[in-house]
Amino acid sequence: MPVNLPLPVATELLPVKGVRLGTAEAGIRKANRRDLTLVELAPGSRAAGVFTQNRFCAAPVQVCKAHLETAETRALVINTGIANAGTGEQGVANARASCRAVAQALGVPAEAVLPFSTGVILEHLPVDRLSAGVPAAQAALKADGWFEACHAIMTTDTQPKCASRQIQIDGQTITLTGMSKGAGMIRPNMATMLGFLATDAKVSQSLLQSLVREAADLSFNSITVDGDTSTNDSFILIATGQVGSEISELSSAAGQTLRKAVIELSQWLAQAIVRDGEGATKFMSIAVAGGKDLQECRKVAYAVAHSPLVKTAFFASDPNLGRILAAIGYAGVDDLDVDGIRVWLAGGGEEVLVAEKGGRAVSYVEEAGACIMKNAEITVRIDLARGAAATTVWTCDFSYDYVKINADYRS
């Protein structure tokens, strides 16, 4: 079961002016499941994205990047079941063909369609089935289609992830709604996840691109489940421009209000992926402070968050916390003075100092650590005592079910 992750409620997912969504059962890999999602955007909509840094990046990612550079965005087509990654030139041709199928149905240029795929790698996308499913998805298009769409984009997710926010800018109500999918093959530099966040605000293209990068760094690039960077990761920020005047400066009051809302919703969607991590029983925040710069804080946070030994200890509520110190030590901060480092565990309203002055804190007893580790939500707080930089990475534990899920993934 996901860790303290509420199920989306259809009536709480707010329509975004200029966005309609529809789903269909296309039989892309398995029958009798919604596996095709179509998102139609109003004329004048703008989009910006951040994508996987895996060199084996999937065909739809390649096509999506190219289309973002050459045309306005009028539609998204999202399929599950087949990732269309590791598929060479044929994969790129198939991704383009999926765009043409949607373009023909909606009467827009193919370059205005962004394709997204998630699922099994090294298998070709059945474009004939996808194309055959487009009319049904088109017929299902509706402004309040977020609830069905967040279900249709799932793979090994145990539940959908979708949420909305509303803000006031210059006396007008701006709506933001987003959805994400992902549960495994999750690591910073994006993960095997898809994230889509739409707003009806009018935002300049340059601000939209800088905003999606910052939001990604503070959310989807700050999570890890298993340390595997996927081939298909995509996070897209859409502004339909249906409400208010154009926001072009981040330094303006309107820019700051929008920035705060985008980051907050992006973090919620990213954390939802960790809470639904494959086999997860605990949600863990790795908060590192006192670094000389952000880079070394992230190195330390990721080292702890990625460690299978740390993650399995937390699953068992076993206070074998020397594993945390070992991860800090191999994080790659060469001139780190371990005598200055302090480490705390927090959860359930309690916090204990675990380590200081290069070893176990005098006041620490394992019973206190074990008690905190039994909580579903735990924070590992690390002070490097080197400066003022800080960061937080979110992760989950490793359970028996993680192995089971990934051993049986293709069956």
C-alpha positions as CSV (number, residue, x, y, z in Angstrom):
1,M,0.0,0.0,0.0
2,P,1.2,3.5,-0.7
3,V,2.6,5.4,2.3
4,N,0.1,8.0,3.4
5,L,-1.0,8.9,-0.2
6,P,-4.6,9.9,-0.5
7,L,-6.6,8.7,-3.5
8,P,-7.6,11.4,-5.9
9,V,-11.2,12.5,-5.7
10,A,-12.8,13.3,-9.1
11,T,-14.6,16.4,-7.8
12,E,-11.4,17.8,-6.3
13,L,-9.5,17.7,-9.6
14,L,-10.2,21.1,-11.2
15,P,-10.6,21.6,-14.9
16,V,-8.0,23.9,-16.5
17,K,-9.4,26.2,-19.1
18,G,-8.1,25.2,-22.5
19,V,-7.4,21.6,-21.6
20,R,-9.6,18.5,-22.4
21,L,-8.6,14.9,-21.7
22,G,-9.9,11.6,-23.0
23,T,-8.9,7.9,-22.5
24,A,-9.4,4.7,-24.4
25,E,-8.7,1.0,-24.3
26,A,-6.3,0.5,-27.2
27,G,-4.9,-3.0,-26.3
28,I,-1.4,-1.7,-26.7
29,R,0.0,-4.5,-24.6
30,K,-2.8,-5.9,-22.5
31,A,-6.5,-6.1,-23.2
32,N,-9.3,-4.5,-21.1
33,R,-7.4,-1.6,-19.6
34,R,-7.2,2.1,-20.4
35,D,-3.8,2.5,-21.9
36,L,-4.2,5.5,-24.2
37,T,-4.7,9.1,-23.1
38,L,-5.3,12.1,-25.4
39,V,-4.9,15.7,-24.1
40,E,-6.2,18.5,-26.4
41,L,-5.0,22.0,-25.8
42,A,-6.5,25.3,-26.9
43,P,-4.9,27.3,-29.7
44,G,-2.1,29.5,-28.3
45,S,-1.1,27.0,-25.6
46,R,2.6,26.9,-24.7
47,A,4.6,24.0,-23.3
48,A,8.1,23.4,-21.9
49,G,9.7,20.2,-20.7
50,V,12.5,18.4,-18.9
51,F,13.5,14.9,-19.9
52,T,15.6,11.9,-19.0
53,Q,19.4,12.2,-19.2
54,N,19.7,8.5,-20.0
55,R,21.8,8.2,-23.2
56,F,19.4,5.5,-24.4
57,C,16.6,8.0,-24.4
58,A,13.3,6.6,-25.8
59,A,12.0,7.4,-29.3
60,P,9.0,9.5,-28.0
61,V,11.4,11.6,-25.9
62,Q,13.5,12.4,-29.0
63,V,10.4,13.3,-31.0
64,C,8.9,15.3,-28.2
65,K,12.1,17.4,-27.8
66,A,12.0,18.1,-31.6
67,H,8.4,19.1,-31.6
68,L,8.8,21.5,-28.7
69,E,11.3,23.4,-30.7
70,T,9.3,23.7,-33.9
71,A,5.7,24.3,-33.2
72,E,3.0,25.4,-30.7
73,T,1.7,22.6,-28.6
74,R,-1.9,21.5,-29.4
75,A,-2.1,17.9,-28.1
76,L,-0.4,15.2,-26.0
77,V,-0.7,11.5,-26.7
78,I,0.3,9.2,-23.9
79,N,0.4,5.4,-24.0
80,T,1.3,2.8,-21.4
81,G,2.4,-0.8,-21.8
82,I,5.2,-0.2,-24.3
83,A,8.0,2.3,-23.7
84,N,9.1,2.5,-27.3
85,A,12.7,2.6,-26.0
86,G,15.7,0.8,-27.4
87,T,13.7,0.5,-30.7
88,G,16.1,2.4,-33.1
89,E,14.9,4.2,-36.2
90,Q,11.6,2.2,-36.3
91,G,10.8,3.5,-32.8
92,V,11.2,7.1,-33.9
93,A,9.1,6.4,-37.0
94,N,6.4,4.9,-34.8
95,A,6.5,7.8,-32.4
96,R,6.0,10.2,-35.3
97,A,3.2,8.0,-36.7
98,S,1.4,8.3,-33.4
99,C,1.6,12.1,-33.6
100,R,0.2,12.0,-37.2
101,A,-2.7,9.9,-36.1
102,V,-3.6,12.4,-33.4
103,A,-3.0,15.3,-35.7
104,Q,-5.3,14.0,-38.3
105,A,-8.1,13.4,-35.8
106,L,-7.8,16.9,-34.2
107,G,-6.9,18.8,-37.4
108,V,-3.6,20.2,-36.1
109,P,0.0,19.9,-37.4
110,A,1.8,16.7,-36.4
111,E,4.6,18.8,-35.0
112,A,2.1,20.3,-32.5
113,V,1.5,16.9,-30.9
114,L,3.8,15.6,-28.1
115,P,4.2,11.8,-27.7
116,F,4.8,10.0,-24.4
117,S,5.2,6.3,-23.8
118,T,5.9,4.2,-20.7
119,G,6.1,0.4,-20.2
120,V,8.4,-2.4,-21.4
121,I,11.7,-1.4,-23.1
122,L,12.9,-3.1,-26.3
123,E,9.5,-3.7,-27.7
124,H,8.0,-1.8,-30.7
125,L,4.9,0.4,-30.3
126,P,1.9,-1.1,-32.1
127,V,1.0,2.0,-33.9
128,D,-2.0,0.3,-35.6
129,R,-3.6,-0.3,-32.2
130,L,-2.8,3.1,-31.0
131,S,-4.2,4.8,-34.1
132,A,-7.3,2.7,-33.9
133,G,-7.8,3.8,-30.3
134,V,-7.5,7.5,-31.1
135,P,-11.2,8.1,-32.1
136,A,-12.4,6.6,-28.8
137,A,-10.1,8.8,-26.8
138,Q,-11.1,11.8,-28.9
139,A,-14.8,11.1,-28.3
140,A,-14.1,10.9,-24.6
141,L,-12.4,14.4,-24.5
142,K,-13.8,16.5,-21.6
143,A,-12.5,19.3,-19.4
144,D,-13.0,17.3,-16.3
145,G,-11.1,14.3,-17.6
146,W,-8.2,14.4,-15.2
147,F,-9.5,11.6,-13.0
148,E,-9.8,9.1,-15.8
149,A,-6.5,10.2,-17.3
150,C,-4.4,9.8,-14.1
151,H,-5.7,6.2,-14.0
152,A,-4.9,5.5,-17.6
153,I,-1.2,6.6,-17.4
154,M,-0.3,4.1,-14.7
155,T,2.0,1.1,-15.1
156,T,3.2,-0.6,-11.8
157,D,1.6,2.2,-9.8
158,T,-0.8,0.9,-7.2
159,Q,-2.9,4.1,-7.4
160,P,-3.3,7.2,-9.5
161,K,-1.6,10.5,-8.6
162,C,-3.3,13.8,-9.4
163,A,-4.0,17.1,-7.6
164,S,-5.1,20.7,-8.2
165,R,-4.3,24.1,-6.8
166,Q,-5.9,27.5,-7.3
167,I,-4.2,30.9,-6.8
168,Q,-5.1,34.5,-7.2
169,I,-3.2,36.8,-9.6
170,D,-4.3,40.3,-10.2
171,G,-7.8,39.5,-8.9
172,Q,-8.2,36.5,-11.2
173,T,-8.4,32.9,-10.3
174,I,-5.7,30.8,-11.8
175,T,-6.0,27.0,-11.8
176,L,-3.2,24.4,-11.8
177,T,-3.9,20.7,-12.2
178,G,-1.2,18.0,-12.6
179,M,-0.8,14.2,-12.7
180,S,2.2,11.9,-12.5
181,K,2.9,8.2,-12.8
182,G,5.8,6.2,-11.6
183,A,6.7,3.6,-8.9
184,G,10.0,2.0,-9.9
185,M,13.1,2.8,-12.0
186,I,13.1,6.1,-10.2
187,R,16.3,8.2,-9.8
188,P,17.2,11.8,-10.1
189,N,17.9,13.2,-13.6
190,M,14.3,12.3,-14.0
191,A,13.0,8.7,-13.6
192,T,10.7,6.3,-15.2
193,M,8.0,8.7,-14.6
194,L,5.7,11.0,-16.5
195,G,4.6,14.3,-15.1
196,F,2.1,16.7,-16.6
197,L,1.2,20.1,-15.0
198,A,-1.2,22.5,-16.7
199,T,-2.3,26.0,-15.8
200,D,-4.7,28.4,-17.5
201,A,-2.3,31.3,-16.8
202,K,-0.7,33.1,-19.7
203,V,3.1,32.6,-19.4
204,S,5.9,33.6,-21.7
205,Q,7.8,30.8,-23.3
206,S,11.1,31.8,-21.8
207,L,9.6,32.0,-18.3
208,L,7.8,28.6,-18.8
209,Q,11.1,26.9,-19.7
210,S,13.0,28.3,-16.7
211,L,10.1,27.5,-14.4
212,V,9.8,23.9,-15.5
213,R,13.6,23.4,-15.0
214,E,13.5,24.9,-11.5
215,A,10.4,23.0,-10.5
216,A,11.9,19.7,-11.8
217,D,15.1,20.3,-9.8
218,L,13.2,20.8,-6.6
219,S,10.8,17.9,-7.2
220,F,11.2,15.2,-9.7
221,N,15.0,15.5,-9.6
222,S,14.9,15.2,-5.9
223,I,13.4,11.7,-5.6
224,T,14.7,8.2,-5.8
225,V,13.2,4.8,-5.4
226,D,15.8,2.4,-6.7
227,G,18.6,4.4,-8.3
228,D,17.7,3.4,-11.9
229,T,17.5,6.3,-14.4
230,S,14.9,5.4,-17.0
231,T,14.7,6.0,-20.7
232,N,11.4,7.8,-20.9
233,D,11.3,10.4,-18.2
234,S,9.3,13.5,-19.1
235,F,7.9,16.4,-17.1
236,I,5.8,18.9,-19.1
237,L,4.6,22.2,-17.9
238,I,1.7,23.7,-20.0
239,A,0.2,27.2,-20.0
240,T,-3.0,27.6,-22.0
241,G,-3.1,31.4,-21.7
242,Q,-6.8,31.5,-21.1
243,V,-6.8,33.6,-17.9
244,G,-5.1,36.9,-17.2
245,S,-2.3,39.0,-18.6
246,E,1.0,37.5,-19.7
247,I,3.5,36.7,-17.0
248,S,7.0,37.2,-18.3
249,E,9.1,38.1,-15.3
250,L,9.8,35.7,-12.5
251,S,10.7,38.7,-10.2
252,S,7.2,40.1,-10.5
253,A,4.5,39.5,-7.9
254,A,2.6,37.4,-10.4
255,G,5.7,35.5,-11.3
256,Q,6.5,34.7,-7.7
257,T,2.9,33.6,-6.9
258,L,2.9,31.3,-10.0
259,R,6.4,29.9,-9.2
260,K,5.4,29.0,-5.6
261,A,2.2,27.1,-6.8
262,V,4.1,25.3,-9.6
263,I,6.8,24.1,-7.3
264,E,4.4,23.1,-4.5
265,L,2.3,21.0,-6.9
266,S,5.3,19.5,-8.6
267,Q,6.7,18.5,-5.2
268,W,3.4,16.9,-4.3
269,L,3.3,14.9,-7.5
270,A,7.0,13.8,-7.2
271,Q,6.6,12.8,-3.5
272,A,3.5,10.8,-4.5
273,I,5.7,8.7,-6.8
274,V,8.0,7.9,-3.8
275,R,5.0,7.2,-1.5
276,D,3.8,4.7,-4.1
277,G,7.3,3.3,-4.7
278,E,7.3,-0.4,-5.6
279,G,6.9,-2.3,-2.4
280,A,7.4,0.8,-0.3
281,T,6.3,0.7,3.4
282,K,8.1,3.9,4.5
283,F,8.5,7.5,3.1
284,M,11.9,8.9,4.0
285,S,13.2,12.5,3.8
286,I,17.0,12.9,3.6
287,A,17.6,16.5,4.7
288,V,21.2,17.6,4.4
289,A,22.4,21.0,5.7
290,G,25.6,22.7,6.5
291,G,27.2,22.1,3.1
292,K,29.7,24.4,1.3
293,D,27.4,24.3,-1.8
294,L,24.3,22.6,-3.1
295,Q,26.2,20.1,-5.2
296,E,27.9,18.4,-2.2
297,C,24.6,18.4,-0.2
298,R,23.0,16.6,-3.1
299,K,25.9,14.1,-3.3
300,V,25.4,13.2,0.3
301,A,21.6,13.1,0.2
302,Y,21.6,10.9,-2.9
303,A,24.3,8.5,-1.4
304,V,22.1,7.9,1.6
305,A,18.9,7.7,-0.4
306,H,20.2,5.3,-3.0
307,S,21.9,2.9,-0.6
308,P,20.2,-0.5,-0.6
309,L,21.7,-1.2,2.8
310,V,20.1,1.9,4.3
311,K,16.8,1.3,2.6
312,T,16.6,-2.4,3.8
313,A,17.5,-1.3,7.3
314,F,14.6,1.1,7.4
315,F,12.2,-1.6,6.0
316,A,13.2,-3.8,9.0
317,S,13.2,-0.9,11.5
318,D,16.7,-2.1,12.3
319,P,18.8,0.8,13.7
320,N,21.9,-0.4,11.9
321,L,22.7,3.3,11.3
322,G,26.4,2.9,10.6
323,R,25.1,2.4,7.1
324,I,24.1,6.0,6.9
325,L,27.6,7.1,8.0
326,A,29.2,4.8,5.4
327,A,27.0,6.3,2.7
328,I,28.0,9.9,3.7
329,G,31.6,8.8,3.7
330,Y,31.6,7.5,0.1
331,A,29.4,10.3,-1.3
332,G,32.4,11.9,-3.0
333,V,33.0,14.9,-0.8
334,D,36.8,14.5,-0.7
335,D,37.7,17.0,2.0
336,L,34.8,16.1,4.3
337,D,35.7,16.4,8.1
338,V,33.7,13.5,9.6
339,D,34.3,14.7,13.1
340,G,32.1,17.7,12.5
341,I,29.1,15.8,11.1
342,R,26.0,15.2,13.1
343,V,23.1,12.9,12.2
344,W,19.6,12.8,13.6
345,L,16.6,10.5,13.1
346,A,13.1,12.0,13.4
347,G,9.6,10.7,13.1
348,G,6.3,10.5,15.0
349,G,7.1,13.8,16.7
350,E,10.3,12.6,18.2
351,E,14.0,13.3,17.2
352,V,17.2,11.7,18.4
353,L,20.8,12.5,17.8
354,V,22.5,9.4,16.4
355,A,26.0,10.5,15.5
356,E,28.5,13.3,16.2
357,K,32.2,13.8,16.5
358,G,33.0,10.9,14.1
359,G,30.9,8.2,15.9
360,R,27.9,7.3,17.9
361,A,26.4,10.1,20.0
362,V,26.9,9.6,23.7
363,S,23.2,10.1,24.4
364,Y,22.0,7.7,21.6
365,V,20.5,4.3,22.4
366,E,19.4,1.9,19.8
367,E,15.9,1.5,21.3
368,A,15.2,5.1,20.5
369,G,16.4,4.7,16.9
370,A,14.3,1.5,16.5
371,C,11.2,3.3,17.8
372,I,11.5,6.1,15.3
373,M,12.2,3.8,12.4
374,K,8.8,2.1,13.0
375,N,7.0,5.2,11.8
376,A,5.7,5.3,8.2
377,E,7.4,8.7,7.7
378,I,10.9,9.3,8.8
379,T,13.5,12.1,8.3
380,V,17.2,11.6,8.3
381,R,18.7,15.0,9.1
382,I,22.4,15.5,8.4
383,D,24.5,18.5,9.3
384,L,27.8,18.7,7.4
385,A,29.0,21.7,9.4
386,R,30.8,23.2,6.4
387,G,28.6,26.1,5.2
388,A,25.0,27.3,4.6
389,A,23.9,25.2,1.7
390,A,21.0,22.7,2.2
391,T,18.8,20.3,0.2
392,T,16.3,17.5,0.7
393,V,15.8,14.3,-1.3
394,W,12.8,12.0,-0.8
395,T,13.0,8.2,-1.0
396,C,11.4,5.0,0.3
397,D,12.5,1.7,1.8
398,F,13.2,-1.6,0.0
399,S,10.9,-4.4,0.9
400,Y,10.5,-8.0,-0.3
401,D,7.7,-6.8,-2.6
402,Y,10.1,-4.6,-4.6
403,V,11.9,-7.8,-5.9
404,K,8.6,-9.6,-6.5
405,I,7.2,-6.7,-8.5
406,N,10.2,-6.4,-10.8
407,A,10.8,-10.1,-11.2
408,D,7.2,-10.5,-12.5
409,Y,7.0,-7.1,-14.4
410,R,6.6,-8.5,-17.9
411,S,4.2,-11.4,-17.0
